[in-house]
């Protein structure tokens, strides 16, 4: 037994040199992430930088070349610089982009046209100066996980005092990412080390995933053995007191480790679960549920009729129009300049989701009986909530398929699109990952007061435990 304990001591000590440093970095970068999240371009901000669609020249679509009965996976009509374009994808065919005023195919977005997109985006932010081109970027730290269909990007520097950078896809002409100087600086101290996210590693998703999983597993083992050894060593001394037998750095690793080590264990273990290793917490059947909600895909002839109807009505201030099939029928969502969204039917008339449609959708998802299985939420619940900079989606439609241990669906209240699904895997992910990792179990624990005055000291304490352990291991090794 003594030999086994000695082996655990040695493994814990020398494993803590490398992993202890990493765990300290995880804790300190977690502090930064509480206040500065990884940059992303919100859809509301993107559409706010678009010009209204010019309906007068719309829509010359003969060049699309799809058969009338071709099923359409997605379409989007938007202004691109000075022209209106249709992006459309059909089953079994590559995505296309068509100039809706001339009918010509658009193969590539050049720098001048991308600069027009960047200029309008600047205006939407209140920046009047002209953006300057910084060249073309295939992949960098802030686009490393972006869609391959959008690459490469035109990169622009906006003429503001925050050193803002905007990425515009050379394939679709869409603005895809925006960052500013302070955000980039703090993310090098936050998200990048916390997620082990350097571009050279993250551009290889399978390798990156395995690195995160196995370092988290080793960190979990390190925390478990540390807690076990800490409890074992804490005992009755010669003077009768229960105390630590250590002094100096050993003491500051031992005693705080008994407290903060528990939180370090919960964070590294829940960080492991964030990667959903080996499908442990996987939500099942999302694709099937999305198909059940949308029904049969619309045909190209239906989509074209809808676009023609919209061109005849010429609704003002619409900046984006995209598909929103529901229950086997074609609908579209129009986004206006002020950010409001409206659901339209195949004739271009406004058609909000009805109670009958939602009840039928709930039954398609598995709700039983005649009880009203859906409700419009305007408040947070256990699975749709605000914590830190991650805001709840409200209002939202919630669909339950049963009473106890029910599967819960969250739908967009305008389009009916599936936003989230909480089944047994989703519930486990919520509590075992999000709950443990962010300590967001209750509404009180999600407040800024709790996070600033409890979460922050806990993270700093765990960082002290990890860093002192690494230092002790290094000192012992050099001796």
Beta strands, then each sheet from edge to edge (+ up, - down):
strand 1: 72-80
strand 2: 83-90
strand 3: 96-99
strand 4: 132-137
strand 5: 153-157
strand 6: 165-169
strand 7: 175-179
strand 8: 235-236
strand 9: 242-243
strand 10: 318-323
strand 11: 332-336
strand 12: 341-344
strand 13: 374-377
strand 14: 396-400
strand 15: 408-411
strand 16: 418-422
sheet 1: 3+ 2- 1+ 10- 11+ 12-
sheet 2: 4+ 5- 6+ 7-
sheet 3: 8+ 9-
sheet 4: 13+ 14- 15+ 16-
end
